[in-house]
Amino acid sequence: MELQDEDRFAQSPSMMKGLTMRDVAVVLFRRRWVILWTYVAVVLATAAYCFFWPPSYAASLRYLVNHDRVEPVISADQSDPRILMKQMVSEEDMNSEMAIMQSPAVIEATARDMRVQYLPEHWAIRLAKAPSRFIRGIYDGYHHQDVPGPLEEATERVAKSLDVEPQKKSDVIEVTFTWGSPEMARAILEKLAEHYEARHVAVHEVADTMTMFLAEAEKKRQQLDDIEKQMEAIRPGATIGTLATEKDLALRQALDFEAEWHKASVLLAQSEARVATQRSALAGTPDHVVSEDRSLLNQTAIGGLRSRVLELELKRSELLQRYQPENRLVREADDELAKAKTMLQAEVASPMHEQTTSLNKLSERLQEDLSADRTTLSANSAFSEGMRREYGDYQGRLRQLEKQSVALQSLDRQRREAEDGYFLYKKRFEEARLQAQLDRTHVVNVRQLERVWVDNSPVKPNSKLILKLALAVGLLAGLGLAFLLELMDRRLRTEHDVESMLGIPVLASFGAPPGSNRPQKSSRSGSFV
């Protein structure tokens, strides 16, 4: 007798609740081969995994985290004993050191130095990773992401193989690294420890003030050299003291030349005045004087003019006899007669003089004095011009010395400031260098407790533990599968199944004859209710 699936599964919980130990034994006996083969399959699969999966070996290393620096407690009472306080390692310090140890920089440097990207993987591992790598390649190609390179994959392999854990109730960090070869696990962990310690020093080291102070001191030294070159270019070998002395000497010489120039100017003015006076006196003094003056009449000219007058009078008389006084010829004769008389009167009125002259002694002496004064004036002028040029040269030299002195004073002030800055930065550099040496083991310090230790027994896979678990898991899997098949079975095998399903008693049953060797089949048996 068979039931529908819905009814069978609806009644399964109630059937399971009514099972007894006998029913369980019946189910186990009925499903014994399922349980056996499931158990054997699990054990064999586990044994195959333990045999074929590549072993992994663990290299371990332990670090002690502590505070080396001891801070004294300062008391106002000097008589009190000094109390030394040592700071305890906090959880933050432990977590910080673990983060530094697992930082990408340390792991990448380790993978690069050990050339992990060139170390081959076991075929089983490649086979197990093939599906995930294929799916990741499709995903990266679809989203246009860069495919990780060999170094990135090697860094990921090292990171997955590294395990860093703090030990409970201690300041110890335990580092474990697993790899397929014990020698390679040891080498990689040693290289990782080397990079971690270098990174630890770099992280906990104080700010690199030494480089800054050294660079500033070098700048100040270069500035000093530039200032020295500028001072040397202004006046080689000169100092402010020598320039002051030279300036005082030049000032005294300039004052002396200024006095001489003023004297020459006075002498020049006197010479110019004398020359001007002698010129004015010479201008009013003739070069020659008249020693004899005689009047001489020109008798010939006077006689000729008189004869001319007589001729013209005779001519006028003859014309008057012929013509009237208004006649043109008469008037012309009158004019000629008047001119001749005028000339005769003038000749008689201004007779000729005969004079005898000689050189003027006063004029000659004045000219000699003027010539001497001109010579003196020229000499005084040249002397005054020379003194003026010398005074001007010393004035220019004084101005140049003053300019050089001002420039040297400014450069000397800058040089002193640069020297002060240079010595200050050198001092700070030495202080920073000493402080860096003291802070080489900074507030937090780590130490290796022992060398890298490698267990020659593989840690993965743990065959003994896995096989023990496989024995238990195989049995549980067989039992679970047996009961699952029993729950999914739709056949009614016993009167109890019928009574449990229908809720009414069984009156009679029939099946194979007693003693028959043919096994009974539930599907062919029946019951009457």
C-alpha positions as CSV (number, residue, x, y, z in Angstrom):
1,M,0.0,0.0,0.0
2,E,1.5,3.3,-1.1
3,L,0.6,6.9,0.0
4,Q,0.9,10.2,-1.8
5,D,4.1,12.3,-1.3
6,E,2.3,15.1,0.4
7,D,0.7,12.8,3.0
8,R,3.9,10.9,3.5
9,F,6.0,14.0,4.3
10,A,3.2,15.6,6.3
11,Q,3.2,12.6,8.6
12,S,7.0,12.2,8.8
13,P,7.5,14.2,12.0
14,S,4.8,12.3,13.8
15,M,6.3,9.0,12.6
16,M,9.8,10.0,13.8
17,K,8.4,10.9,17.2
18,G,7.0,7.5,17.5
19,L,10.2,5.6,16.7
20,T,11.6,3.3,19.4
21,M,15.0,1.8,19.7
22,R,13.8,-1.3,17.9
23,D,12.6,0.9,15.0
24,V,16.0,2.7,14.9
25,A,17.8,-0.7,14.9
26,V,15.5,-1.8,12.1
27,V,16.3,1.3,10.1
28,L,20.1,1.0,10.7
29,F,20.0,-2.7,9.7
30,R,17.9,-1.9,6.7
31,R,20.3,0.9,5.6
32,R,23.5,-0.8,6.6
33,W,25.0,-0.8,3.2
34,V,24.3,2.9,2.7
35,I,26.0,3.6,6.0
36,L,28.9,1.4,5.2
37,W,29.6,2.8,1.8
38,T,29.2,6.4,2.9
39,Y,31.6,5.8,5.8
40,V,34.1,4.1,3.4
41,A,33.8,6.9,0.9
42,V,34.4,9.7,3.5
43,V,37.4,7.9,4.9
44,L,38.9,7.1,1.5
45,A,38.4,10.7,0.3
46,T,40.0,12.0,3.5
47,A,42.9,9.6,3.1
48,A,43.4,10.7,-0.5
49,Y,43.4,14.3,0.5
50,C,46.0,13.6,3.2
51,F,48.1,11.7,0.7
52,F,47.9,14.0,-2.4
53,W,47.6,17.4,-0.8
54,P,51.1,19.0,-0.5
55,P,52.3,19.4,3.1
56,S,53.0,22.8,4.7
57,Y,55.7,23.4,7.3
58,A,55.6,26.1,9.9
59,A,58.4,28.3,10.9
60,S,57.9,30.3,14.1
61,L,59.4,33.2,15.8
62,R,58.6,35.1,19.0
63,Y,59.2,38.8,19.8
64,L,59.2,40.4,23.3
65,V,57.7,43.9,23.4
66,N,58.8,46.1,26.2
67,H,59.7,49.7,27.2
68,D,63.5,50.1,27.6
69,R,63.4,53.8,28.6
70,V,63.0,54.5,32.3
71,E,61.7,57.9,33.2
72,P,62.7,59.3,36.6
73,V,60.0,60.9,38.8
74,I,61.2,64.4,39.7
75,S,60.5,65.5,43.2
76,A,60.7,69.0,44.7
77,D,62.5,67.6,47.7
78,Q,66.1,66.9,46.7
79,S,66.6,64.7,49.7
80,D,64.0,62.2,48.5
81,P,65.4,59.2,46.7
82,R,64.8,59.3,42.9
83,I,62.0,56.9,41.9
84,L,62.3,55.3,38.5
85,M,59.0,54.6,36.7
86,K,58.9,52.1,33.8
87,Q,56.0,52.3,31.5
88,M,54.0,49.1,30.9
89,V,53.3,47.8,27.4
90,S,49.8,48.5,26.4
91,E,47.4,46.6,24.1
92,E,47.8,49.5,21.6
93,D,51.6,48.9,21.5
94,M,51.1,45.2,20.9
95,N,48.5,45.9,18.1
96,S,50.8,48.5,16.6
97,E,53.7,46.1,16.4
98,M,51.5,43.4,14.9
99,A,50.2,45.9,12.3
100,I,53.8,46.9,11.4
101,M,54.7,43.2,11.0
102,Q,51.8,42.5,8.7
103,S,52.1,45.8,6.8
104,P,52.1,45.6,3.0
105,A,55.5,47.3,2.9
106,V,57.1,44.6,4.9
107,I,55.4,41.7,3.2
108,E,56.1,43.1,-0.3
109,A,59.7,43.7,0.5
110,T,60.0,40.2,1.8
111,A,58.3,38.7,-1.3
112,R,60.5,40.7,-3.6
113,D,63.8,39.9,-1.9
114,M,63.0,36.2,-1.7
115,R,61.7,36.1,-5.3
116,V,58.5,34.4,-4.2
117,Q,56.9,35.1,-7.6
118,Y,59.3,32.6,-9.2
119,L,58.7,29.8,-6.7
120,P,56.3,27.2,-8.2
121,E,53.1,26.1,-6.7
122,H,52.0,22.4,-6.3
123,W,49.7,21.1,-9.0
124,A,47.0,20.3,-6.4
125,I,47.0,23.9,-5.2
126,R,47.0,25.2,-8.8
127,L,44.1,22.9,-9.6
128,A,42.1,24.0,-6.5
129,K,42.7,27.7,-7.3
130,A,42.0,27.4,-11.0
131,P,38.2,28.0,-10.8
132,S,38.6,31.0,-8.5
133,R,41.3,32.5,-10.8
134,F,39.2,31.9,-13.8
135,I,36.2,33.6,-12.3
136,R,38.4,36.5,-11.0
137,G,39.8,36.9,-14.5
138,I,36.4,37.2,-16.0
139,Y,35.3,39.6,-13.3
140,D,38.4,41.8,-13.7
141,G,38.1,41.8,-17.5
142,Y,34.4,42.7,-17.3
143,H,35.0,45.6,-15.0
144,H,38.2,46.7,-16.8
145,Q,40.4,46.2,-13.7
146,D,44.1,45.6,-13.8
147,V,45.2,41.9,-13.5
148,P,47.4,41.4,-10.5
149,G,51.1,40.9,-11.5
150,P,53.4,38.2,-10.3
151,L,54.7,40.3,-7.4
152,E,51.2,41.2,-6.2
153,E,50.2,37.5,-6.3
154,A,53.5,36.6,-4.4
155,T,52.7,39.2,-1.8
156,E,49.2,37.8,-1.4
157,R,50.7,34.3,-1.0
158,V,53.1,35.5,1.7
159,A,50.3,37.4,3.5
160,K,48.0,34.4,3.6
161,S,50.8,32.2,4.9
162,L,51.7,34.6,7.7
163,D,50.0,34.4,11.1
164,V,50.7,36.9,13.9
165,E,49.1,36.4,17.3
166,P,49.9,37.8,20.8
167,Q,50.3,35.3,23.5
168,K,47.8,35.6,26.3
169,K,48.9,37.4,29.5
170,S,52.3,38.3,28.2
171,D,54.1,40.9,26.1
172,V,55.2,38.2,23.5
173,I,54.1,38.2,19.9
174,E,54.3,34.8,18.1
175,V,54.9,34.8,14.4
176,T,54.1,31.7,12.4
177,F,54.8,31.3,8.7
178,T,53.7,28.2,6.7
179,W,55.2,27.1,3.4
180,G,55.7,24.0,1.4
181,S,59.4,23.6,2.3
182,P,60.8,23.9,5.8
183,E,64.0,25.5,4.5
184,M,62.1,28.1,2.5
185,A,59.7,28.8,5.4
186,R,62.7,29.5,7.6
187,A,64.4,31.7,5.0
188,I,61.2,33.7,4.2
189,L,60.5,34.2,7.9
190,E,64.1,35.4,8.6
191,K,63.8,37.9,5.7
192,L,60.5,39.1,7.0
193,A,61.9,39.5,10.5
194,E,64.8,41.6,9.0
195,H,62.4,43.9,7.1
196,Y,60.1,44.1,10.1
197,E,62.9,45.2,12.4
198,A,64.1,47.8,9.9
199,R,60.5,49.1,9.5
200,H,60.1,49.1,13.3
201,V,63.2,51.4,13.7
202,A,62.0,53.7,10.8
203,V,58.5,54.0,12.3
204,H,59.5,54.6,15.9
205,E,62.4,56.8,15.1
206,V,61.9,60.4,15.9
207,A,61.5,62.9,13.1
208,D,64.6,63.3,11.0
209,T,65.6,66.6,12.4
210,M,69.3,65.8,11.8
211,T,68.9,66.1,8.1
212,M,67.0,69.4,8.5
213,F,69.6,70.9,10.8
214,L,72.4,69.7,8.6
215,A,70.8,71.2,5.5
216,E,70.2,74.5,7.3
217,A,73.8,74.5,8.6
218,E,75.0,73.9,5.0
219,K,72.9,76.8,3.8
220,K,74.4,79.1,6.4
221,R,77.9,77.9,5.5
222,Q,77.2,78.6,1.8
223,Q,75.8,82.0,2.8
224,L,79.0,82.7,4.7
225,D,81.1,81.8,1.7
226,D,79.0,84.1,-0.5
227,I,79.4,86.9,1.9
228,E,83.1,86.4,2.1
229,K,83.3,86.5,-1.7
230,Q,81.3,89.7,-1.8
231,M,83.5,91.3,0.9
232,E,86.6,90.2,-1.0
233,A,85.1,91.6,-4.3
234,I,84.5,95.0,-2.6
235,R,88.1,95.5,-1.5
236,P,90.5,92.5,-1.3
237,G,91.8,92.0,2.2
238,A,90.0,95.0,3.6
239,T,88.1,95.1,6.9
240,I,86.0,97.7,8.5
241,G,88.9,98.8,10.7
242,T,91.3,99.3,7.7
243,L,88.6,101.1,5.8
244,A,88.0,103.4,8.7
245,T,91.7,104.2,9.0
246,E,92.1,104.7,5.3
247,K,89.0,106.9,5.3
248,D,90.4,109.1,8.1
249,L,93.7,109.5,6.2
250,A,91.9,110.3,3.0
251,L,89.7,112.8,4.9
252,R,92.8,114.6,6.3
253,Q,94.5,114.7,2.9
254,A,91.2,116.0,1.4
255,L,91.1,118.8,4.0
256,D,94.7,119.7,3.3
257,F,94.1,119.9,-0.4
258,E,90.9,121.8,0.2
259,A,92.9,124.4,2.3
260,E,95.5,124.6,-0.5
261,W,92.8,125.0,-3.1
262,H,91.3,127.9,-1.1
263,K,94.7,129.6,-0.9
264,A,95.2,129.1,-4.6
265,S,91.7,130.5,-5.2
266,V,92.7,133.6,-3.2
267,L,95.9,134.1,-5.1
268,L,94.1,133.6,-8.3
269,A,91.5,136.2,-7.4
270,Q,94.3,138.6,-6.4
271,S,96.1,138.0,-9.7
272,E,92.9,138.5,-11.6
273,A,92.3,141.7,-9.8
274,R,95.8,143.1,-10.5
275,V,95.5,142.1,-14.2
276,A,92.1,143.8,-14.4
277,T,93.5,147.0,-12.8
278,Q,96.5,147.0,-15.1
279,R,94.4,146.5,-18.1
280,S,92.2,149.4,-17.2
281,A,95.2,151.6,-16.5
282,L,96.9,150.5,-19.7
283,A,93.7,151.2,-21.6
284,G,93.9,154.9,-20.5
285,T,97.6,155.2,-21.2
286,P,98.8,155.9,-24.8
287,D,101.7,153.9,-26.2
288,H,103.4,157.1,-27.5
289,V,103.6,160.8,-26.3
290,V,104.0,164.0,-28.5
291,S,107.4,165.5,-27.8
292,E,107.1,168.5,-30.5
293,D,104.1,170.0,-32.3
294,R,104.5,172.7,-35.2
295,S,101.8,174.3,-37.4
296,L,102.5,174.3,-41.2
297,L,100.5,176.3,-43.9
298,N,100.1,174.8,-47.3
299,Q,100.9,177.9,-49.4
300,T,100.6,176.0,-52.7
301,A,97.0,174.9,-52.0
302,I,96.0,178.3,-50.6
303,G,97.5,180.1,-53.7
304,G,95.7,177.7,-56.0
305,L,92.4,178.2,-54.2
306,R,92.8,182.0,-54.4
307,S,93.6,181.9,-58.1
308,R,90.5,179.8,-58.6
309,V,88.4,182.3,-56.6
310,L,89.6,185.1,-58.8
311,E,88.9,183.2,-62.0
312,L,85.4,182.4,-60.9
313,E,84.8,186.1,-59.9
314,L,85.9,187.2,-63.4
315,K,83.7,184.6,-65.0
316,R,80.7,185.7,-62.9
317,S,81.3,189.3,-63.9
318,E,81.4,188.4,-67.5
319,L,78.1,186.4,-67.2
320,L,76.4,189.2,-65.4
321,Q,77.2,191.5,-68.3
322,R,75.5,189.1,-70.6
323,Y,72.8,187.5,-68.6
324,Q,70.5,188.3,-65.7
325,P,71.4,187.1,-62.2
326,E,68.6,184.5,-62.5
327,N,70.2,182.8,-65.4
328,R,71.3,179.3,-65.0
329,L,74.8,179.9,-66.0
330,V,75.1,182.8,-63.5
331,R,73.7,180.6,-60.7
332,E,76.2,177.9,-61.6
333,A,79.1,180.3,-61.5
334,D,77.8,181.6,-58.1
335,D,77.8,178.1,-56.7
336,E,81.3,177.3,-57.9
337,L,82.5,180.5,-56.5
338,A,80.9,179.8,-53.1
339,K,82.5,176.3,-53.0
340,A,86.0,177.7,-53.9
341,K,85.7,180.4,-51.1
342,T,84.6,177.7,-48.7
343,M,87.5,175.5,-49.5
344,L,89.9,178.5,-49.2
345,Q,88.5,179.4,-45.8
346,A,88.8,175.8,-44.6
347,E,92.4,175.5,-45.8
348,V,93.3,178.8,-44.1
349,A,91.4,177.8,-40.9
350,S,93.0,174.3,-40.4
351,P,96.6,174.5,-41.1
352,M,98.8,171.3,-41.0
353,H,100.7,170.4,-37.9
354,E,104.0,168.6,-37.6
355,Q,104.4,166.5,-34.4
356,T,107.3,164.5,-33.0
357,T,106.3,161.5,-30.8
358,S,108.3,159.0,-28.5
359,L,107.4,155.8,-26.5
360,N,105.4,156.3,-23.3
361,K,107.6,154.9,-20.4
362,L,104.5,154.5,-18.1
363,S,102.7,152.4,-20.8
364,E,105.8,150.3,-21.3
365,R,106.1,149.7,-17.5
366,L,102.4,148.9,-17.3
367,Q,102.6,146.4,-20.1
368,E,105.6,144.7,-18.4
369,D,103.7,144.5,-15.1
370,L,100.6,143.2,-17.0
371,S,102.6,140.5,-18.7
372,A,104.1,139.4,-15.3
373,D,100.7,139.4,-13.7
374,R,99.3,137.4,-16.5
375,T,102.0,134.8,-16.0
376,T,101.3,134.8,-12.3
377,L,97.6,134.5,-13.0
378,S,98.2,131.5,-15.3
379,A,100.3,129.8,-12.7
380,N,97.8,130.5,-10.0
381,S,95.0,129.3,-12.2
382,A,96.8,126.0,-13.0
383,F,97.7,125.6,-9.3
384,S,94.1,126.2,-8.2
385,E,92.8,123.8,-10.9
386,G,95.2,121.2,-9.7
387,M,94.2,121.6,-6.1
388,R,90.6,121.5,-7.1
389,R,91.1,118.3,-9.1
390,E,93.0,116.7,-6.2
391,Y,90.3,117.8,-3.8
392,G,87.7,116.3,-6.1
393,D,89.6,113.1,-6.4
394,Y,89.9,112.8,-2.6
395,Q,86.2,113.6,-2.3
396,G,85.4,110.8,-4.8
397,R,87.7,108.5,-2.9
398,L,86.0,109.4,0.3
399,R,82.6,108.7,-1.2
400,Q,83.8,105.4,-2.5
401,L,85.4,104.5,0.8
402,E,82.1,105.5,2.6
403,K,80.1,103.4,0.2
404,Q,82.5,100.5,0.7
405,S,82.4,101.0,4.4
406,V,78.6,100.9,4.5
407,A,78.6,97.8,2.2
408,L,81.2,96.1,4.4
409,Q,79.3,96.9,7.6
410,S,76.1,95.5,6.1
411,L,77.9,92.4,4.9
412,D,79.7,92.1,8.2
413,R,76.4,92.2,10.0
414,Q,75.0,89.6,7.7
415,R,78.2,87.5,8.2
416,R,77.8,87.6,12.0
417,E,74.1,86.6,11.7
418,A,75.1,83.8,9.3
419,E,77.9,82.7,11.7
420,D,75.4,82.7,14.6
421,G,72.9,80.7,12.6
422,Y,75.6,78.3,11.4
423,F,76.9,77.6,14.9
424,L,73.3,77.3,16.2
425,Y,72.3,74.8,13.6
426,K,75.5,72.8,14.1
427,K,74.7,72.7,17.8
428,R,71.2,71.6,17.1
429,F,72.5,69.0,14.7
430,E,74.8,67.6,17.4
431,E,72.0,67.6,19.9
432,A,69.6,65.9,17.4
433,R,72.3,63.3,16.5
434,L,72.8,62.5,20.2
435,Q,69.1,62.4,20.8
436,A,68.7,60.0,17.8
437,Q,71.3,57.7,19.2
438,L,69.5,57.7,22.5
439,D,66.2,57.2,20.7
440,R,67.5,54.4,18.6
441,T,65.6,52.1,20.9
442,H,62.6,54.3,21.2
443,V,59.8,54.1,23.8
444,V,58.7,50.7,22.3
445,N,61.4,48.1,21.7
446,V,61.1,44.6,20.4
447,R,63.6,41.7,20.8
448,Q,63.7,38.2,19.3
449,L,63.4,35.6,22.0
450,E,65.0,32.9,19.9
451,R,66.1,32.1,16.4
452,V,63.6,31.1,13.8
453,W,62.5,27.6,14.6
454,V,61.0,25.1,12.1
455,D,59.1,22.0,12.8
456,N,60.1,19.3,10.4
457,S,56.6,17.7,10.8
458,P,54.0,19.2,8.4
459,V,51.3,21.2,10.0
460,K,49.1,21.1,7.0
461,P,47.4,18.8,6.4
462,N,47.3,17.3,10.0
463,S,46.8,13.7,8.8
464,K,46.2,12.1,12.2
465,L,43.6,14.7,13.3
466,I,41.9,14.7,9.9
467,L,41.7,10.9,9.8
468,K,40.2,10.9,13.3
469,L,37.7,13.4,12.3
470,A,37.0,11.5,9.1
471,L,36.2,8.4,11.1
472,A,33.6,10.3,13.1
473,V,32.3,12.4,10.2
474,G,32.0,9.3,8.0
475,L,29.9,7.6,10.6
476,L,27.7,10.6,11.2
477,A,27.3,11.1,7.4
478,G,26.3,7.5,6.9
479,L,23.8,7.7,9.7
480,G,22.4,11.0,8.5
481,L,22.1,9.7,5.0
482,A,20.4,6.5,6.2
483,F,17.7,8.4,8.2
484,L,17.3,10.9,5.3
485,L,16.6,8.1,2.9
486,E,14.2,6.6,5.4
487,L,12.3,9.8,5.7
488,M,12.1,10.1,1.9
489,D,10.9,6.5,1.5
490,R,7.1,6.5,0.6
491,R,6.5,2.8,1.4
492,L,4.7,1.4,4.5
493,R,6.6,-1.5,5.9
494,T,5.0,-2.5,9.2
495,E,1.6,-2.5,10.9
496,H,2.9,0.2,13.1
497,D,3.4,2.4,10.0
498,V,-0.2,1.8,9.0
499,E,-1.6,2.5,12.5
500,S,0.6,5.6,12.8
501,M,-0.4,6.9,9.4
502,L,-4.2,6.1,9.6
503,G,-4.8,6.2,13.3
504,I,-6.8,2.9,13.4
505,P,-5.8,-0.6,14.5
506,V,-4.8,-3.3,12.0
507,L,-7.1,-6.4,12.2
508,A,-5.2,-8.8,9.9
509,S,-2.1,-8.9,7.6
510,F,-0.9,-11.3,4.9
511,G,2.4,-11.8,3.2
512,A,4.8,-14.6,2.3
513,P,4.2,-18.0,3.8
514,P,6.2,-18.8,6.9
515,G,9.4,-20.5,6.2
516,S,9.6,-19.2,2.7
517,N,13.0,-18.1,1.5
518,R,11.6,-15.4,-0.7
519,P,12.1,-12.0,1.0
520,Q,9.0,-10.1,1.7
521,K,8.4,-6.9,-0.2
522,S,6.5,-4.2,1.5
523,S,5.1,-3.0,-1.7
524,R,3.4,-6.3,-2.3
525,S,2.2,-6.9,1.2
526,G,-1.1,-5.6,2.4
527,S,-3.2,-5.1,5.5
528,F,-6.9,-5.1,6.3
529,V,-8.3,-2.5,8.6
